[in-house]
Amino acid sequence: MTNLTNLTELKQLIARHAPDEGFFDTAVPALTLIRSQAVSDPVHTLYDPSFCLVASGRKRARIGSREMVYETGGCLVVGIDLPIIGAVIEASADEPYLCLKLSLDRGTMADLLLQDSRSGDAPPPPERPGAAGILAATPELIDAAARLVRLLDAPQDIAVLAPLVVREIHYRLMTGPQGTILRQIASGESHLGQIGRAVAYLCDNYAAPTRIEDLARIAGMSPSSFHEHFRTATAMSPLQFRTRLRMHEARRLMVAEGLSAAEAGFRVGYDSPSQFSRDHARIYSRPPRRDLLRMQAEQAY
């Protein structure tokens, strides 16, 4: 009953602080509230390490070749920067999709991991976990999430209390069913932590020529081992991952800065406009110009 009560309160809080369609940044650092009143087409997004808890509705997330569905009372946990294709698959005006997203802090995770390792309670991790997963939220996690959103009604308390609740949420996640993802990312010396270093490099240098050997050296692995672990973590090859990063930024440049497809392609590292157009059409199912017109029409609407 407590779990249901807290989830109902969380739903009401999100609905009140996200009164319209869209994404709402909040006064609590790293906390975003999301509302959708209809099912949506697939949307390509670059997720940072984060925790998403659904208070109402259902969403499908596709990461490379891996697909996951999470719904009311369920969470998506993402341990590294990942290109994700998301679609709301259950929502209506009467029962909107309501979700909170909290960006996760690696320093907090590392600190909690250090404390936990001293206690000797850390469970043995699986050999090769993926970098994202879903779980059913525990009553304690839902309670902490509700308390965090509730702080929006007491802005004078946010500076002092929000960091405490955010730390508690990190703790609940790291000791929960998908805690392995975050524990390995925080460790740095695990395979997932090593892949995280290569991903961070790719996110900062997606426009530069990149060799697998260089990424493997950053990760501290052999090229063959790196390729295998990278695909396990992200469900993509390193080059597929880089292409997704390039396309995400190219779309932003075309929409936000008014660049042409050729200009955006060159800016993100393509030497050939035709290759950029082919990759764009393969990922987004339409050539750059048609895709840009569609996004501009959506913004106008």
Buried (B, 14 or more C-beta within 10 A) or exposed (E): EEBEEBBBBBBBBBBEBBEEBEEBEBEBBBBBBBBBBEBBEBEBEBBEBBBBBBBBBBBBBBBBEBEBBBBBBBBBBBBBBBBBBBBBBBBEEEEBBBBBBBBBBBEBBBBBBEEBEEEEEBEEBEEBBBBBBBBBBBBBBBBBBBBBBBBBEEEEEBEEBBBEBBBBBBBBBBBBBBBBBBBBBBBBEBBBBBBBBBBBBBBEBBBEEBEBEBBBBBBBBEBEBBBBBBBBBBBBBBEBBBBBBBBBBBBBBBBEEEBBBBBBBBBBBBEEBEEBBEBBBEBBEEEBEEBBEEBEEEEEE
